[in-house]
Amino acid sequence: MKVAFVGKGGSGKTTLSSLFIRHLAARGLPVVAIDADINQHLGAALGLDDERAAAIPAMGDRLPEIKEYLRGENPRISSAAAMVKTTPPGAGSRLLRPGGDDPVHALGRDVEAGAGVVRLLATGPFNDDDLGVACYHSKTGAVELYLNHLVDGPGEYVVVDMTAGADTFASGLFTRFDLMFLVAEPTRKGVGVYRQYTDYARDYDVAITVVGNKVQGDDDVAYLREHVGDDLLTWLRQSAAVRALEQGRGDVPLEAANDDALARMREALDARERDWDRFRRQAVEFHVKNARSWANRAVGEDLEAQVDHGFRFPVPIAG
């Protein structure tokens, strides 16, 4: 199951991402965590010190190697250089399994998250060479390729901490998830982001549900419910345990009500049914759109020819 945490800057989405990852790992569930936020704080939220977090190889810096591996022997792709972030898999492409023994997952590091271990991948931060000449989509393109080629099954989790704001919708990446948790504070700005996200996603059959954060009382819950209605899945209250984690301490147990909220989130995700044909169709749709708008000119080829219309994902069997 693929899930994204999205929301405005400062809403607490990285904190909630880390709490949800810990919740899954504590139950012995396989988890791949991906830090796709420009600020790259997920490693720290999972307990890594700055040195260990910075030492994780950046997926965005390894795009040529990632493309070469995923291309495999796909005859429709002339070279790794001809692959773009939306290039879908076809016959001959190499597919990925969550946490598999492959060069892409080898870029990650195992991180102890509470009572379990997760594989943490990172897009990488902006560096001096990027400033003024590149956008962050050059980094998140690695995540889009990863998700396009990933064959995950029930009980397997990929949790992505996305960059803040509406940048999530600047590519087809937002269609790669089974569910998007929109983290919203009970404020005008918090619910404003909800309206923006639902407007963008309306025509793309994307599942978005709201998780309230930094809730102080029933009035905050009522405010969220007034503005997002039935899309409000659950909420987390102000937490001494979260504050302890932010201070580098893990000695305060998470409050029962907040742990119940995480369980509700897991149940909502598990209830989603993957439509592999739709997943494939959306990938092709955005690839064709990108090819026609910029990629054909950038690469110097007709990238629509990369689409293998007869390809179908090998659907994993539960259990």
C-alpha positions in Angstrom: 0.0 0.0 0.0 1.4 3.4 -1.0 0.5 6.4 1.1 1.5 10.0 1.0 1.5 12.6 3.8 0.7 16.1 2.4 -0.2 19.5 3.8 1.0 23.0 4.2 4.4 23.8 5.7 4.3 23.6 9.5 1.2 21.4 9.7 3.2 18.5 11.2 3.1 16.1 8.3 6.6 15.0 8.8 5.9 14.3 12.5 2.7 12.4 11.6 4.6 10.5 8.9 7.1 9.4 11.4 4.5 8.4 13.9 2.6 6.4 11.3 5.8 4.7 10.3 6.6 3.8 13.9 3.1 2.5 14.3 3.4 0.1 11.4 7.0 -1.0 12.3 6.0 -1.7 15.9 3.5 -4.3 14.5 6.2 -6.1 12.5 4.9 -4.8 9.2 7.3 -4.2 6.3 7.8 -0.5 5.7 9.7 1.6 3.2 9.8 5.3 4.2 10.7 7.9 1.6 11.6 11.5 2.5 10.5 13.5 -0.5 10.3 16.8 1.3 12.6 19.6 0.2 13.5 20.1 3.9 14.5 16.4 4.5 13.6 16.1 8.1 12.1 12.6 8.1 15.3 10.9 9.2 15.6 13.1 12.2 11.9 12.5 13.0 12.7 8.8 13.0 15.5 9.3 15.5 18.6 9.7 13.3 21.2 12.2 14.2 22.1 14.8 11.6 25.2 13.0 10.5 23.5 9.7 9.8 20.5 11.4 8.1 22.8 13.4 5.8 24.8 10.2 4.9 21.8 8.5 3.2 22.5 8.6 -0.5 20.2 10.9 -2.4 17.9 9.3 -4.9 17.8 12.5 -6.9 21.6 12.3 -7.4 21.4 8.7 -8.6 18.8 9.2 -11.4 21.0 7.9 -14.2 21.7 4.7 -12.3 18.1 4.3 -11.2 16.9 4.7 -14.8 19.5 2.3 -16.2 18.4 -0.4 -13.7 14.6 0.1 -14.2 15.0 0.2 -18.0 16.3 -3.3 -18.0 15.8 -4.8 -21.4 12.8 -2.8 -22.4 13.1 -2.4 -26.2 10.8 0.6 -26.3 13.3 2.7 -24.3 16.3 3.6 -26.4 18.5 4.5 -23.4 18.5 5.5 -19.8 18.9 9.1 -20.9 15.6 8.8 -22.8 13.7 7.9 -19.6 11.8 10.7 -17.9 10.1 10.7 -14.5 6.8 9.5 -16.0 8.2 6.7 -18.1 6.0 3.7 -17.3 7.3 0.1 -17.2 6.8 -2.3 -20.1 7.9 -5.7 -21.2 11.6 -6.1 -20.3 11.5 -3.4 -17.6 12.8 -4.3 -14.1 10.1 -4.1 -11.4 10.7 -3.4 -7.7 9.4 -5.1 -4.6 9.2 -3.2 -1.3 12.6 -3.3 0.4 13.9 -5.7 -2.3 17.5 -6.6 -3.0 18.1 -4.2 -5.8 20.2 -1.1 -6.5 17.4 1.3 -5.7 16.6 0.1 -2.2 20.3 -0.3 -1.6 20.4 3.5 -1.6 18.4 3.4 1.6 19.4 2.7 5.2 17.7 0.6 7.8 16.4 2.7 10.7 15.2 1.5 14.1 11.7 3.1 14.5 10.3 2.3 17.9 10.0 -1.5 18.1 10.7 -2.1 14.4 13.0 -1.5 11.6 12.2 0.4 8.4 14.1 1.1 5.1 14.5 4.8 4.7 15.1 6.4 1.3 15.6 10.1 0.6 15.3 12.2 -2.4 18.1 14.5 -1.1 18.2 18.2 -0.4 19.0 21.0 -2.8 22.7 21.6 -3.1 24.8 24.5 -4.4 24.7 23.2 -7.9 20.9 23.1 -7.9 20.2 26.7 -6.7 18.9 29.0 -9.4 19.0 26.3 -12.1 16.8 23.4 -11.0 13.4 22.8 -9.4 12.8 20.2 -6.7 10.9 18.0 -9.3 14.3 16.9 -10.5 14.6 15.2 -7.1 11.1 13.9 -6.7 11.2 12.4 -10.2 13.2 9.6 -8.7 10.3 8.8 -6.4 7.8 8.9 -9.3 9.9 6.4 -11.2 10.3 4.2 -8.1 6.5 4.1 -7.5 5.7 3.6 -11.2 7.9 0.4 -11.1 6.9 -0.8 -7.7 4.8 -4.0 -7.2 3.5 -3.9 -3.7 0.9 -6.0 -2.1 -1.5 -6.0 0.9 0.4 -5.7 4.2 3.4 -4.0 2.6 3.7 -0.2 3.1 5.5 2.6 1.4 5.1 5.9 3.3 6.1 9.1 1.5 6.6 12.4 3.3 5.8 14.8 0.4 7.0 18.4 0.0 4.7 21.0 1.4 2.0 22.9 -0.4 0.5 22.3 -3.9 3.8 21.2 -5.4 2.5 17.6 -5.0 0.4 18.3 -8.0 3.1 19.5 -10.3 3.5 16.1 -11.8 1.6 12.8 -12.0 3.2 11.8 -8.6 -0.1 12.5 -6.8 -1.8 9.6 -8.6 0.7 7.0 -7.5 -0.8 6.5 -4.0 -3.6 4.4 -2.6 -4.4 7.1 -0.2 -3.2 10.6 0.7 -3.4 11.8 4.3 -3.8 15.6 4.2 -2.6 16.9 7.5 -4.6 19.9 8.5 -4.4 22.1 11.6 -7.7 23.5 12.8 -7.1 26.9 11.3 -8.2 28.9 8.2 -4.9 28.2 6.4 -5.1 24.5 7.3 -8.6 24.0 5.8 -7.7 26.3 2.9 -5.0 23.8 1.8 -7.7 21.1 2.0 -9.9 23.0 -0.5 -7.0 23.5 -2.8 -6.0 19.8 -2.8 -9.5 18.5 -3.4 -10.0 21.0 -6.3 -6.8 19.7 -7.9 -7.6 16.1 -7.4 -11.2 16.1 -8.3 -10.9 14.9 -11.9 -8.2 12.2 -11.2 -9.9 9.7 -9.0 -7.4 10.3 -6.2 -8.3 9.4 -2.6 -7.7 12.1 0.0 -8.7 12.0 3.6 -8.0 14.6 6.3 -6.1 14.0 9.5 -6.4 16.8 12.0 -3.3 17.7 13.9 -2.4 19.9 16.9 -6.0 19.6 18.1 -6.5 21.1 21.6 -10.1 20.4 22.3 -13.6 19.6 21.0 -13.9 23.1 19.5 -11.0 22.3 17.2 -12.6 19.0 16.1 -15.9 20.8 15.4 -14.1 23.4 13.3 -12.4 20.8 11.2 -15.6 18.9 10.7 -17.5 22.1 9.7 -15.0 22.8 7.0 -14.0 19.3 5.7 -17.1 17.3 6.5 -16.9 13.6 6.1 -13.4 13.8 4.7 -12.2 14.2 8.3 -10.9 10.7 9.1 -9.4 11.3 12.6 -7.3 13.7 14.5 -4.3 13.8 16.9 -4.3 15.9 20.0 -1.4 17.9 21.4 1.1 15.3 22.6 3.8 15.2 25.3 5.2 12.1 23.5 5.6 14.0 20.3 7.3 16.9 22.0 9.7 14.4 23.7 10.5 12.9 20.2 11.1 16.4 18.8 13.6 16.9 21.7 15.4 13.7 20.9 13.8 11.6 23.6 11.8 8.5 23.1 11.0 7.8 26.7 7.4 9.1 26.7 4.7 6.7 25.5 2.2 7.9 22.9 -1.2 8.8 24.4 -3.9 6.2 23.9 -6.1 8.5 21.9 -3.4 9.4 19.5 -2.4 5.7 19.1 -6.0 5.0 18.3 -5.9 7.7 15.6 -2.9 6.0 14.0 -4.8 2.7 14.0 -7.7 4.3 12.4 -5.4 5.6 9.7 -4.0 2.2 9.1 -7.5 0.7 8.9 -8.5 3.3 6.3 -5.4 2.5 4.2 -5.9 -1.2 4.4 -9.5 -0.9 3.3 -8.4 0.6 0.0 -8.5 -1.8 -3.0 -5.8 -1.4 -5.6 -7.0 -1.1 -9.2 -3.9 -2.0 -11.1 -5.4 -1.2 -14.4 -6.3 2.3 -13.3 -2.8 2.7 -11.7 -1.3 1.8 -15.1 -3.8 4.0 -17.1 -3.0 7.1 -15.0 0.7 6.5 -15.5 0.3 6.4 -19.2 -1.9 9.4 -19.2 0.6 11.6 -17.5 3.5 10.2 -19.5 1.7 11.2 -22.7 0.9 14.6 -21.3 4.5 15.2 -20.3 5.8 13.9 -23.6 3.7 16.3 -25.6 4.2 19.3 -23.4 8.0 19.2 -22.9 9.7 15.8 -22.8 9.8 15.0 -26.5 11.6 18.3 -27.2 13.9 17.8 -24.2 14.9 14.3 -25.1 14.7 14.6 -28.9 12.5 11.5 -29.3 8.8 10.6 -29.5 8.5 9.3 -25.9 4.9 8.2 -26.5 6.5 5.2 -28.2 7.8 4.1 -24.8 4.2 3.1 -23.8 3.7 -0.7 -23.9 -0.1 -0.9 -24.2 -0.1 -4.6 -23.6 1.8 -4.5 -20.4 0.1 -5.6 -17.2 1.5 -5.6 -13.6 2.1 -9.0 -12.0 -0.4 -8.5 -9.2 1.0 -9.9 -5.9 -1.2 -12.3 -3.8 -2.1 -11.3 -0.3 -0.3 -13.3 2.4 
